[in-house]
Amino acid sequence: METYPNSKESRGYAYVQYDKIEEAKNAIDALHEKDFKGKKLEVVAKIDKKDGKSTKPTSSESNNLFIKNLPSGTTDEKLKAMF
């Protein structure tokens, strides 16, 4: 989970890596647009950059996820429990 250096507060986003692509796909299906403490999570396959250009893989092509819109106060422990 990404945090601010001085306060260690959540920046509201995180990256999660699964061992298997199917596990990542299941996480997207289960948690994308789910309400978490009053915020709607955005769970998508991580965007990779090749040659300076972004390429957005489908969930079936990546085991790395980008989670956006995490509420303040989210900790690594809470994130691990969800994913």
For each residue, the residues with C-beta under 8 A, 3 or more apart:
1: 10 11 13 14 70 74 75 76 79
2: 10 11 13 14 15
3: 7 8 9 10 11
4: 7 8 9 11
5: 8
6:
7: 3 4
8: 3 4 5
9: 3 4 72 73
10: 1 2 3 14 70 71 72 73 74 75
11: 1 2 3 4
12: 68 69 70 71 72
13: 1 2 66 67 68 69 70
14: 1 2 10 66 67 70 74 79
15: 2 46 64 65 66 67
16: 24 27 64 65 67 79 83
17: 63 64 65
18: 21 23 24 27 63 64 65
19: 23 63
20: 23 24 63
21: 18 24 25 59 60 61 62 63
22: 25 26
23: 18 19 20 26 27 63
24: 16 18 20 21 27 28 45 59 62 63 64 65
25: 21 22 28 29 59 60
26: 22 23 29 30
27: 16 18 23 24 30 31 43 65 83
28: 24 25 31 32 43 44 45 59 65
29: 25 26 32
30: 26 27 34
31: 27 28 34 41 43 67 82 83
32: 28 29 41 42 43 44
33: 40 41 42
34: 30 31 40 41 43
35: 38 39 40 41
36: 39 40 41 70 71 82
37: 71 73 74
38: 35 71
39: 35 36 69 70 71
40: 33 34 35 36 69
41: 31 32 33 34 35 36 67 68 69 70
42: 32 33 66 67 68 69
43: 27 28 31 32 34 65 66 67 68
44: 28 32 56 59 65 66 68
45: 24 28 56 57 58 59 61 62 64 65 66
46: 15 57 62 64 65 66
47: 54 55 56 57 66
48: 54 55 57 62
49: 52 53 54 55
50: 53 55
51:
52: 49
53: 49 50
54: 47 48 49
55: 47 48 49 50
56: 44 45 47
57: 45 46 47 48 61 62
58: 45 61 62
59: 21 24 25 28 44 45 62
60: 21 25
61: 21 45 57 58
62: 21 24 45 46 48 57 58 59 65
63: 17 18 19 20 21 23 24
64: 15 16 17 18 24 45 46
65: 15 16 17 18 24 27 28 43 44 45 46 62 83
66: 13 14 15 42 43 44 45 46 47
67: 13 14 15 16 31 41 42 43 70 79 83
68: 12 13 41 42 43 44
69: 12 13 39 40 41 42
70: 1 10 12 13 14 36 39 41 67 74 79
71: 10 12 36 37 38 39 74
72: 9 10 12
73: 9 10 37
74: 1 10 14 37 70 71 78 79
75: 1 10 78 79
76: 1 79 80
77: 80 81
78: 74 75 81 82
79: 1 14 16 67 70 74 75 76 82 83
80: 76 77 83
81: 77 78
82: 31 36 78 79
83: 16 27 31 65 67 79 80
